[in-house]
Structure formats: structure tokens, C-alpha cells
Amino acid sequence: MLENLLLLFDNPIGLLNLIVDGIMIGAVFALIAYGMALIWGVMNIINLSQGEFVIFGGFIAYYTSNQWTLPIGPAGNAWYTIEWSGISPLWALIIAPMVLFAVGRLFYALVIFRIIERDMFTSILATFGISILLSQAMNGVFSAEDIIAQHDFDSWVVISSSSGDLVVEQVRLIALIFALIVGALLAVYLKRTRSGQAIRAVAQNARAARIMGIDADRVYARTYALNAAICGAAGVLVAMILTIHAFAGLIYTVRSFMLVIIAGLGNVTGVIVAGLGLGAAEKLAEFILGTSFQVAFVTGLLIAVLLVRAMRLRRERKALS
């Protein structure tokens, strides 16, 4: 560990590569957290199935970009075979949000609308159940093996020096730009459009919004489905950058939860900044501590954030008393 730390000081370009890489990956983490912040603020629900929506979107990207064959009929004697040669995974940025929007709407109709008025513990249990259902379904329909979406994007050498090169992967740059664009569009949607203003009204006071003629149930359904669509798009980017498998969703749920805790509800700018910082910190921790400690680092960071938040709340209560 100490050797890796000293290596970073001896090689500034290597350190810069890690930070830039982490910032671009952190943009995807921020994209996932947008949706969690939205439904937490509007519906008072902590969605523990956030990561599974992301992985579902990743599988859509994988099967969009990779070659596969699907025999239809009895094993060994198929009546018909569907063959897919694969296209650019960027098309999945259109397909996955539409599919996940429908999936989110379905889960709202089946489960979520029943727990809107319940306590938060009930919502945690319900969304945890959705998480288990989705991960087991993806394991059964797809597989639990590590996969990655194929793409033809290359890398750019931004800075070349005697000590090394600063290399930027095009796919990660696309992820950064896409996440920033989605964040800006989400902010405009919530502030400028009638449906976005309805979401904000319901978030502030659902009863008053109903009195004013806003269909709160419809707003809740749209909000949850929008969250799933955002996760689907993020999953496409994740599958293009990192490997995924059917049970990889939990770490993305933890990351998005932590980012919302750090930034606060409804703070899109704060989520972006926190996401970029988390990505850079993770990348540095992965290099210094090793890949096997990456998940432990994220979990430890979440615990630290929760402890700091608890200490601040205690101080505020003492000041008020």
C-alpha cells in the first residue's frame, strides 16, 4: 500500500490519469443518484432496487452490442433461430430508458403505490424485495457471469510527456458529457415544464397539490418510472465502461444513497459534484489499497458520511434546545 502511494508521488501523470478517470466514472454514479434523489424527495421512498435497474439497463446494452443466437423450440430441435449481429451500444441509450420506464411503471402499479403513505421502513422492505426479484430474474434469464458491452471507441492522448501520457477514453468522456446533459435537462424539466412543476408541487405538499387539482398518484407513477429510465441509461454507460453481472446492483445502490446523503434532496448540482468526487476517490483508493478493497472503501465511506451527518444533527438539536 505504501509503495503504491509513493508511486503516485513519483509519477504525477499517473496520478492525473487516475483522477481524470475517476471523475468521468463518477459522472455515471451521479447519473444513478439523480433518480434516487428525485423519488426520495417526491415520494419519501429509499429505492433499494436502484442498482438492479442499472444492471438491467447494462444487460440491454450488452445484448444490443454483442452477437447472440436465440433458438426457439425444443432443445436440439429448434423450430426457428433468431440471430443478432450487434449494433453500437449507443443505440441502447434510447432503448434502455424506454424499457426501464415501462418496467418502473409496472412496479409502481404492482407494489410502490401501496407504500406511498406508509413509513420509510416499509418502503425499504418493499424495494428490497423488488431488488431480489430483479437480480434473480436477470440471473435466470441472462447469467451471473461478468459481461461488458462491446464498442469501437478508442482513447485520446491529451498530454504527452517524458514521464508518461494523459490518456482519456472516449467512452468515459461520452459518459461524462451525457451525465451532465441529463442533469441539466432534469433541472430544466423540473423548473420549466408543467409536469415538472407538478412533481415539485407534490414534493412540497401532496395534500395541497391534490386540492389544486394535481393528480398526485399520476405524478408518483411518472416520477418512479422516470427514475427507472435514468437508471437504464446509466446502466448502458456502466456496461460500456465496467463489467457487470446479475448480482452487481447493490454497490450502485450504496453509491447513489451516499451521494444523495452528501448532496441533499433536490440538489442536482450537489449530486454531480459529489459523484465526481466519489469517482476520483474510488479510483485512488483502488490503486492504493487494491481492487479487492474497492467495495470496502465505498462501504466505509458511507458509514463515515452517516456518522458525520448524525453528529451535525446532534449539534443542531443542542443549539435549538
BELBEL-V29122 format. One record per pair of residues at least 12 apart in sequence whose ideal C-beta (glycine too) atoms are under 6 Angstrom apart, sorted by the first residue. I is the first residue (numbers start at 0). GAP is how many residues later the second one is. D is the distance in whole Angstrom. If there is no record, write none. Layout:
i,gap,d
I,GAP,D
I,GAP,D
This chain:
i,gap,d
0,287,6
3,283,6
3,284,5
4,283,5
12,150,5
12,151,4
12,153,6
15,150,6
16,149,6
17,265,5
17,266,6
17,269,6
18,261,5
20,262,5
21,257,4
21,258,4
21,261,3
22,253,5
22,256,6
22,257,5
23,148,4
23,151,6
23,152,5
24,254,4
25,249,5
25,250,4
25,252,5
25,253,2
26,148,6
26,149,4
26,152,4
27,147,5
27,206,6
27,209,5
27,210,6
28,226,5
28,246,4
28,249,6
28,250,6
29,149,6
29,241,5
29,242,5
29,245,3
30,148,4
30,151,6
30,203,4
31,22,6
31,202,5
31,220,6
31,224,5
32,223,4
32,226,4
32,227,6
32,238,5
33,152,6
33,196,6
34,192,3
34,195,4
34,196,6
35,14,5
35,220,4
35,224,5
36,223,5
36,228,6
36,234,6
37,189,6
38,184,6
38,185,6
38,188,5
39,225,6
40,162,5
40,224,4
40,225,5
41,157,6
41,161,4
41,181,5
42,177,6
44,78,4
45,78,6
46,80,5
47,79,4
47,80,5
47,83,5
47,205,6
48,78,5
48,81,4
48,82,4
49,203,5
49,206,5
50,198,3
50,199,6
50,201,4
50,202,4
51,79,5
51,82,4
51,83,6
51,197,4
52,47,6
52,175,5
52,178,4
53,177,5
53,180,5
53,181,4
53,198,5
54,189,6
54,193,6
54,194,5
56,39,4
56,43,6
56,175,4
56,178,2
56,179,5
57,177,4
57,180,5
57,181,4
57,186,4
58,83,5
59,32,5
59,35,6
59,36,4
60,28,5
60,31,4
60,88,4
60,175,4
60,178,4
61,85,5
61,87,5
61,177,6
63,25,6
63,27,6
63,28,4
64,21,5
64,24,4
64,84,5
64,85,5
65,20,5
65,84,5
66,18,6
66,19,5
67,16,5
68,12,6
68,14,5
69,12,4
88,60,4
88,62,5
88,151,5
91,144,4
92,140,6
92,143,5
95,136,4
95,140,5
96,132,4
96,135,5
96,136,5
99,128,4
99,129,5
99,132,3
100,124,5
100,128,4
102,125,6
103,120,5
103,121,4
103,124,3
104,120,4
106,23,6
107,113,5
107,116,5
110,15,6
111,112,6
134,111,6
134,112,5
137,108,4
138,107,4
143,101,5
143,102,5
145,97,4
145,99,5
147,95,5
148,90,4
148,91,5
150,20,6
150,89,5
152,17,4
152,18,4
153,16,6
154,12,5
154,14,5
155,12,5
170,69,5
171,69,6
174,62,4
182,85,5
182,89,5
186,81,5
197,16,5
197,21,5
198,20,6
198,24,6
200,13,6
201,14,5
201,17,5
250,44,6
253,44,6
253,48,6
257,44,5
257,47,6
258,12,5
258,15,5
258,16,6
260,44,6
261,12,4
261,43,6
284,12,4
